[in-house]
Amino acid sequence: MSEKANFSNIYKFYDLVNTVLTLGFDKSWRKKAVNNLVGTSVLDLGSGTGAAYEQLINYETTAIDPDKKMLELNTFENKVLGFAEKLPFEDNSFDNIFCSFVWRNVSDTNKALSEVYRVLRPGGKFVLLDMTRPKNSFVKILHKIGTFIVLHLIGLFTFNLKEYRFLYKSLDFYPQPENHLKKDTFIDLQIERMGLFDFVYLAVFTK
């Protein structure tokens, strides 16, 4: 992925956009994703403003994000400025790594997945929740049209068209998760589709 966006320009609206794009189901899907966690410690990867705070409140959570402005609004106590491709933690540091609605914005997912594996403890879970395109060709076209209209309108109204155009394109940066995500060194990988048109996926890796 070569394109980048300055999320500092849209940090106040990013979580709202995810809510709109998921038709308001983002919280319930995060809750379902959290049910796969084990142990007590969690690294909230791409935590942003802390949208997963309510779901992770009972865990020892460390929030990490590359955007300083987003982290300033983040309600988690432990916050770290950093990138998924170079996690500033020792090996085997966390029982879980949780990542919701940001994986498609990671520049190098191969490096990020390698880092996730490194800092996870044996038996730990990498729980990945994100949006993609529907599998059905016709529904995929409708989804593209709908997200194009919604995101470009928001971009125009907030005077941040570049960033919202990036978010629209990000849905096509990577292949479908069933083709893009690989088990590799993990002992298990389960992928589940969710949403009315299966445009949201939940991937659970086990180290």
NUMAR-147797 format. One record per atom (N, C-alpha, C, O, CB): x, y, z; residue in three letters. Coordinates in steps of 0.02 Angstrom, whole numbers, plus 50000, padded with zeros to 5 digits. Atoms other than C-alpha are relative to their C-alpha. Glycine has a CB too. Layout:
N
XYZALA...
***
This chain:
207
500424994150000MET500005000050000MET500445006250000MET500845007150046MET499525000050061MET499574994350006SER500825016149943SER499695006550024SER500045011250044SER500215000849929SER500334993849981GLU499525029249985GLU499985000850076GLU499994995950114GLU499295000249972GLU500044998649929LYS499445037750153LYS499505005650011LYS499345009549965LYS500695001950029LYS500464994649982ALA498235049250242ALA500225003050066ALA500504999650109ALA499274997450004ALA499854996649937ASN498475062050378ASN499394999750044ASN498945004050040ASN500235007349987ASN500595000949958PHE497255055850508PHE499935005450053PHE499415006150084PHE500024993250033PHE500054994449953SER497665070750617SER499495005149977SER499225008950017SER500685003450008SER500494995350027ASN496515080450501ASN499284997750013ASN498825001850011ASN500115000949926ASN500685002649994ILE495025069150533ILE499904996050064ILE499424992250071ILE499824995649940ILE500025004249940TYR495365061850705TYR499355000650040TYR499154995950073TYR500585001850045TYR500624999149962LYS493765069150778LYS499414996349968LYS498904995250000LYS499845007450005LYS500555003050037PHE492695060550646PHE500124992649983PHE499664989349958PHE499875003849938PHE499825006650023TYR493595043950618TYR499544994550028TYR499304990249990TYR500714998450018TYR500435005049969ASP492575033650741ASP499285000549975ASP498944995549966ASP500015000650076ASP500684999050026LEU490955041350679LEU499944997149930LEU499424994149913LEU499835007449999LEU500015002750068VAL491395036450501VAL499954992450002VAL499574989449964VAL500645002049961VAL500055007249994ASN491675018350555ASN499304997850020ASN499054992749997ASN500514997550051ASN500695001549979THR489975018550640THR499525000549941THR499084996349932THR499775004850056THR500424999150059VAL489165025150481VAL500104994449950VAL499624991549924VAL500145006849966VAL499855005250050LEU490045012750367LEU499784993050022LEU499644988849980LEU500745000049985LEU500225006549975THR489584998050479THR499265000050017THR499014995350047THR500414998050062THR500724999449989LEU487775003950486LEU499824999850075LEU499284997550094LEU499634994549963LEU500124999649928GLY487945006450674GLY500154993750039GLY500014993450099GLY499305001850011GLY499875006449967PHE488504988750713PHE500724999350025PHE500904993950049PHE499844994349953PHE499295000749983ASP490324992650751ASP500104997850073ASP500534993750087ASP500365006749988ASP499935001849930LYS490104991450941LYS499814992750013LYS500164989250050LYS499575004550043LYS500215007049989SER489164974950935SER500504995149970SER500604989749997SER499304998949971SER499505004450031TRP490464967550818TRP500655000050040TRP500984994850045TRP500155002349928TRP499424999949956ARG491874973350932ARG499884995550061ARG500324991850083ARG500165007250023ARG500175004249942LYS490964964951077LYS500074992749983LYS500324988750023LYS499295001650025LYS499945006950022LYS490864948850979LYS500734998049991LYS500934992550009LYS499624998949934LYS499295001450011ALA492704950050932ALA500364998950067ALA500784994550073ALA500325005849961ALA499675000349934VAL493224952751114VAL499874993350034VAL500274991250076VAL499755005750045VAL500155006549970ASN492404936151161ASN500534994849985ASN500554989550016ASN499324997649975ASN499475004750019ASN493894927651078ASN500655001050039ASN501124997250032ASN500145000549926ASN499394998549963LEU495184935351196LEU500114994950056LEU499654991950083LEU499965007050029LEU499805004549945VAL496134924951324VAL500445003950048VAL500705009250031VAL500384993649973VAL499554996949952GLY497114929351479GLY499765006950023GLY499165008250026GLY500685000649969GLY500184993649971THR497174947051546THR500275006149963THR499975011549967THR500245000350070THR499684994250031SER498314958251442SER499835000549926SER499804995549890SER500754999650009SER500194998850070VAL497854966251276VAL500395006149973VAL500455011250007VAL499245001249993VAL499744994350037LEU498754977351152LEU499475002049950LEU499314998249904LEU500694998449965LEU500514997550047ASP497454987951063ASP500385003449943ASP500585009249948ASP499505005050035ASP499604997850057LEU498324989850895LEU499605004849955LEU499075003049930LEU500254993949960LEU500374995050038GLY497825005650802GLY499425002550041GLY498875003550016GLY499764997249934GLY500544998349953SER496825010950954SER499665006649984SER499085007550002SER500285000350069SER500304993650018GLY496535028550888GLY499765003950061GLY500145004950109GLY499424999049953GLY500284996249944THR495395038251004THR499724995550055THR499434997950103THR499455004649975THR500225004749949GLY494985022551102GLY499294997649991GLY498924996950040GLY500075003150067GLY500695002250014ALA493395016651017ALA499834993350033ALA499254991950046ALA499904999449925ALA500125006649969ALA493624999351095ALA500055000250076ALA500064994950108ALA500504995049973ALA499914999349927TYR493775006151273TYR499464996250038TYR499614992650086TYR499995007450020TYR500555003249964GLU492064999851326GLU500054992449998GLU499894989150047GLU499335002149969GLU499955007350006GLN492404982251262GLN500624997250035GLN500624991450055GLN500024998149926GLN499385002449971LEU494164981251335LEU500125002550071LEU500675001750098LEU500585002149956LEU499924996849935ILE493864989851501ILE500214995150054ILE500534997150103ILE499365003450020ILE499845005049949ASN494054973651600ASN500684996649989ASN500854991950025ASN499464994850003ASN499355002950015TYR495764969651525TYR500555005050016TYR500445011150019TYR500044997849926TYR499404995749992GLU497514976351559GLU500205002249929GLU500574998749895GLU500604996250037GLU499944997950070THR497524986351398THR500535005449990THR500585010250028THR499335002549975THR499524994950024THR498934995751313THR499775002249931THR499684998149886THR500734997249999THR500224997250064ALA498405007151172ALA500605002549960ALA501025006149987ALA499485005750010ALA499464997650043ILE499575010251026ILE499715002749935ILE499264999749906ILE500524994449986ILE500234996950062ASP499315021650877ASP500545004749975ASP500915007650015ASP499325003850010ASP499484995550027PRO500435031650758PRO499795007350000PRO500205011749985PRO500174997949930PRO500254993250003ASP499345047250771ASP499955003150069ASP499555000850110ASP499335000349964ASP499974996949934LYS499715058650918LYS499345003350020LYS499145002850078LYS500565005250001LYS500634996649985LYS498095068550906LYS499464995150021LYS499074996450066LYS499775004249941LYS500485005149981MET497055052850912MET500134997450070MET499674996550110MET500014994249950MET499835002649934LEU497995046451064LEU499845005050055LEU499695003050111LEU500744998250003LEU500174994949950GLU497695062951153GLU499284999550022GLU499115001450078GLU500155006949973GLU500705000949984LEU495835058951148LEU499854993150028LEU499304991750051LEU499575001249939LEU500085007049979ASN496115040751195ASN499914999650076ASN500285002850114ASN500594995849978ASN500165000449928THR495385035951365THR500374994450036THR500314993950098THR499264998950008THR499605005049965PHE496545021151401PHE500565003350039PHE500835008450018PHE500284994849949PHE499484997149957GLU497795024351540GLU500694999149969GLU501105003749969GLU499984996850069GLU499355001550031ASN499265015951452ASN499975001249925ASN499634997649889ASN500224992850015ASN500014998150071LYS499585024151284LYS500715000649973LYS501155003450006LYS499625006649989LYS499345000050031VAL501055022151165VAL499935002449928VAL499495000249891VAL500324992950003VAL499984997650069LEU501455031351005LEU500454995249960LEU501044994449977LEU500275007349995LEU499605004950037GLY502035018450877GLY499634997049941GLY499024998049933GLY500234994650045GLY500265002950061PHE501765008750717PHE499954992450005PHE500334989250042PHE500455001949940PHE500105007349999ALA501134991050687ALA500604996349971ALA500744990649990ALA499374998249961ALA499435003350033GLU502654987250578GLU500624999750044GLU501104996250028GLU500165003649936GLU499425000149954LYS503864990650723LYS499755001350070LYS499815006850097LYS500525005449979LYS500304999449933LEU503044987450890LEU500545000850053LEU501014996750056LEU499564993950016LEU499484998649950PRO504064994851035PRO499914995950064PRO499894998650119PRO500005007450017PRO500105004449942PHE503824979751149PHE500464993949993PHE500674992249938PHE499264997850006PHE499585006050000GLU504844964551199GLU499604994049974GLU498984994249970GLU500274998650071GLU500325006250023ASP504474947151134ASP499544997350055ASP499674998150115ASP500544994649981ASP500475003449954ASN503004937951214ASN499745004750055ASN499755002950114ASN500344994050032ASN500214995049951SER502314953551298SER499254999950017SER499065002050071SER500175006849974SER500724999549991PHE500424951451278PHE499644993349990PHE499854989249949PHE499715005249952PHE500435005850010ASP499094938151296ASP499605000749935ASP499454995749902ASP499524999150060ASP500424998750059ASN498104946351155ASN500235006349964ASN500515010949994ASN499265000650020ASN499964993750038ILE498244959051016ILE499335000849965ILE499104996349930ILE500614999949948ILE500674998650026PHE496604967050966PHE500075005749949PHE500385010849964PHE499505001850057PHE499954994950053CYS496414977050805CYS499335000649966CYS499104995949934CYS500564998249948CYS500674999350029SER494754984250747SER499955005949953SER500085011749972SER499485000750056SER500154995150053PHE494374993550586PHE500595004549982PHE500495010449965PHE499425004250021PHE499424996150021VAL496154999250551VAL500504996049958VAL500964998949929VAL500355002850061VAL499505004250033TRP497084984450474TRP500105001949926TRP500665001549901TRP499794992750005TRP499944998250071ARG496704990150296ARG500405006449989ARG500595008049933ARG499315000849969ARG499604993950005ASN497635006350335ASN500734998950019ASN501125003750017ASN499705005350045ASN499305001749984VAL499244997450387VAL500404999749935VAL500194996449887VAL500054993350039VAL499614999550062SER500605000950259SER500294993349978SER500284991749919SER500565004950009SER499695006550017ASP501464983850267ASP499724994850048ASP499984994050104ASP500795000450005ASP500325004849956THR500354970250338THR500434993950013THR500354990550064THR499334997949971THR499555005749988ASN501694956850317ASN500465001550059ASN500554997350103ASN500414998549937ASN499584998049944LYS502874966250433LYS499595000550064LYS499824998350117LYS500345006849985LYS500424999249942ALA501454970350550ALA499814993250030ALA499824992350091ALA499365003949983ALA500195006749976LEU500904952150562LEU500594996550033LEU500514992950082LEU499724995749942LEU499395002849970SER502694946950598SER500125002950069SER500324999450115SER500615001249954SER499924996749936GLU502784959750738GLU499474997750050GLU499614996750109GLU499975007649991GLU500545002649957VAL501104954050807VAL500194993250028VAL500114991950088VAL499334999549960VAL499805006749978TYR501744936250814TYR500565000450053TYR500554996850102TYR500244995849940TYR499424999349955ARG503344941850901ARG499795002150071ARG500044999250119ARG500495005149972ARG500174997449933VAL502524951351044VAL499444996150034VAL499294997250093VAL499805007349994VAL500505004349969LEU501134938551072LEU500334994450040LEU500854991850020LEU499534997149946LEU499775005749962ARG501384925451206ARG499754993649968ARG499244993649933ARG499765000550074ARG500245006450026PRO501244907051157PRO499294998550025PRO499144999250084PRO500474994350022PRO500705001249983GLY499404902451153GLY499585006349995GLY498975006050004GLY499944997150068GLY500354993650004GLY498944920851131GLY499595000749937GLY499674996949889GLY500495005650005GLY500464998850056LYS497644927751012LYS500125006849967LYS500215011850001LYS499274999550024LYS500034993850038PHE497734940650876PHE499305000449970PHE499124996649925PHE500565000349943PHE500704999350020VAL495934946350852VAL499945006149955VAL500055011849976VAL499525000650062VAL500004994950052LEU495714956250693LEU499295001049971LEU499004996349945LEU500494998249943LEU500664998450024LEU494084964950647LEU500065005849951LEU500345011049967LEU499515001850059LEU499944994650049ASP493934975350489ASP499484999449945ASP499124994449940ASP500715000149969ASP500454999850057MET492934980150337MET500374998249936MET500974999349929MET499685006949993MET499745001650066THR493194973950160THR499435000949951THR498935004249967THR500304992749998THR500564999950048ARG492114971950005ARG499624993550004ARG499914988350020ARG500265001349929ARG500395006350003PRO490694959249990PRO500284995349947PRO500604997449899PRO499265001549985PRO499765005050049LYS491094943149898LYS499585000149936LYS499864999649881LYS499974993050031LYS500445000050057ASN489574943949784ASN500145005949954ASN500175011649977ASN499275000150023ASN499794994950047SER490014953749626SER499505005849996SER499695011649995SER500094997049931SER500524994850006PHE488344963049613PHE499975004250064PHE499945010450061PHE499324996849985PHE500024996549936VAL488294967349798VAL500635004250010VAL500615009650040VAL499914995050059VAL499374996449995LYS490114972749787LYS499955006749963LYS500205011849988LYS500584995849970LYS500094993850038ILE489654985649655ILE499565004950039ILE499725010950044ILE499684998649931ILE500434995749959LEU488234992349764LEU500375002850060LEU500295008750077LEU499384996050024LEU499614997949943HIS489404993149912HIS500505005549981HIS500605010350018HIS500374994150031HIS499524994950024LYS490685002949811LYS499655006649987LYS499905011950005LYS500354997649935LYS500384993950014ILE489375015349753ILE499795003450065ILE499875009550073ILE499384998449957ILE500244997249937GLY488665017549928GLY500565003250041GLY500485008850065GLY499674994750041GLY499444997349961THR490345019950015THR500325006049964THR500575010549997THR500524994650013THR499734994250037PHE490935031649876PHE499605006350015PHE499885011650029PHE499994998649923PHE500444994249988ILE489435043049900ILE500085002550072ILE500175008550083ILE499274998249986ILE499994998149930VAL489475042850090VAL500675003350019VAL500675008750049VAL499894993950045VAL499354997449979LEU491345045550113LEU500195006549965LEU500505010849995LEU500534994849988LEU499844993850035HIS491515058849979HIS499575005850024HIS499795011550025HIS499934999049925HIS500424994849972LEU490045068450050LEU500275002550067LEU500305008550079LEU499284997550008LEU499714998149935ILE490815068050224ILE500645004049989ILE500765008950024ILE500154993750042ILE499384996450016GLY492475073550148GLY499875007149978GLY500245011749998GLY500374996449947GLY500174993350023LEU491655088350063LEU499755004450058LEU499945010250064LEU499484999749945LEU500294996149945PHE490685093750218PHE500525001850053PHE500465006950086PHE499444996050032PHE499494998749948THR492225092550331THR500645003149971THR501125004350008THR500174993550036THR499424997050034PHE493435099950203PHE500624995750005PHE501184998250010PHE500145007050028PHE499445004849998ASN494515084350210ASN499884994649947ASN499904988649963ASN500074996950070ASN500175004750053LEU494115076350043LEU500564994849989LEU500414989049976LEU499865003749936LEU499435004550012LYS495865068850023LYS499994994150048LYS500074988350028LYS500665003850006LYS499985005349949GLU495775059050186GLU499414995249992GLU499504989150001GLU499995003150070GLU500585004550008TYR494025052350155TYR500024996249935TYR499754990649930TYR499355004050004TYR499895003950062ARG494465047549978ARG500484994250014ARG500404988849987ARG500285004649944ARG499535005349980PHE495905037850055PHE499634994350035PHE499754988550021PHE500545002850047PHE500385005049964LEU494695028850172LEU499574995849952LEU499494989849962LEU499555003250053LEU500395003750051TYR493615024250022TYR500454995149964TYR500274989249955TYR499675004949950TYR499545004350037LYS495105017449927LYS500284994450043LYS500454989050018LYS500575004149971LYS499705004949956SER495735008250080SER499624993450001SER499904988250018SER500045002850070SER500415006150002LEU494304995750062LEU500224995349944LEU500024989549942LEU499275001749992LEU499765004150056ASP495184989549904ASP500764999349999ASP501044996749951ASP499775003049935ASP499285000449999PHE497004990749957PHE500254992849999PHE500754991349967PHE500285003650061PHE499785006949993TYR497124972349999TYR499474995249973TYR498884996949971TYR500164998350073TYR500485005050024PRO496324956549927PRO499514998050056PRO499585000150113PRO500374993849975PRO500465002549950GLN494884948050014GLN500394996550056GLN500894993350042GLN499474995249968GLN499625002849944PRO495424942250188PRO500144992649994PRO500664990250017PRO499645001350064PRO499905007250009GLU495224923950142GLU500614998749956GLU500924993349960GLU499384996749969GLU499425000650044ASN496594926850011ASN500615003750028ASN501185001750017ASN499845002649931ASN499454995749976HIS497624940250098HIS500314997550065HIS500924997750072HIS499745007050010HIS499745002149935LEU497784933350274LEU500244992749998LEU499894988349973LEU499455000850054LEU499715006750000LYS498904918250298LYS500184998050071LYS500375002150112LYS500634999849955LYS499855002549933LYS499164907250450LYS500755000350014LYS500955002150070LYS499754992850007LYS499275000049995ASP501054905850420ASP500234996850065ASP500114990850076ASP500265007249997ASP499725002949939THR501894903450590THR499494999050055THR499634995750105THR500565004350026THR500535001149951PHE500254904250686PHE499744992949995PHE499774989949941PHE499425005149990PHE500235007050001ILE499524887450735ILE499284999549974ILE499064994149955ILE500054996950069ILE500695000350023ASP497754892350686ASP499765006849977ASP499995012050002ASP499544997350056ASP500314993950025LEU496754905350590LEU499284998449980LEU499164994049939LEU500395002949940LEU500715000750015GLN494854906650585GLN499745006749974GLN499855011950006GLN499604997550062GLN500284993850029ILE493964919450473ILE499254999349994ILE498994994449966ILE500325001549931ILE500735000050003GLU492134923750490GLU499755006549970GLU499995011949987GLU499694999150071GLU500304994150030ARG491104935650384ARG499395002250040ARG499034998150068ARG499794998649926ARG500574997349963MET489824947150465MET499705005849961MET499985008249912MET500225002250071MET500334994450033GLY488624960850417GLY499484997749950GLY499484992049928GLY500515004449966GLY500555001550045LEU487124961650302LEU500244997349933LEU499944992749905LEU499585006249988LEU499725002150064PHE488194959550146PHE500684996750007PHE501064996149959PHE500055006049953PHE499355003349987ASP489684950750227ASP500595004549984ASP501105002249959ASP500054993649961ASP499454995450015PHE490754966450210PHE500455001250061PHE500925005250057PHE499725006549975PHE499574999749940VAL491484964550386VAL500254993050014VAL499894988150006VAL499615002950062VAL499735006649984TYR492644950450437TYR500335000150068TYR500595005250090TYR500494997849946TYR499675001149936LEU493294943650601LEU500494994349990LEU500304988749974LEU499484998350057LEU499475005050006ALA494954934550594ALA500324998950068ALA500515003750102ALA500545002149947ALA499715001649935VAL495624925550747VAL500614995549989VAL500544989749968VAL499484996650047VAL499385003750005PHE497444920050746PHE500194997350069PHE500085000650119PHE500575004449971PHE499765002849938THR498154908450879THR500744998449993THR500954994949946THR499594993750019THR499275001350002LYS500024908050917LYS500164993450034LYS500754991550037LYS500385005950033LYS
***
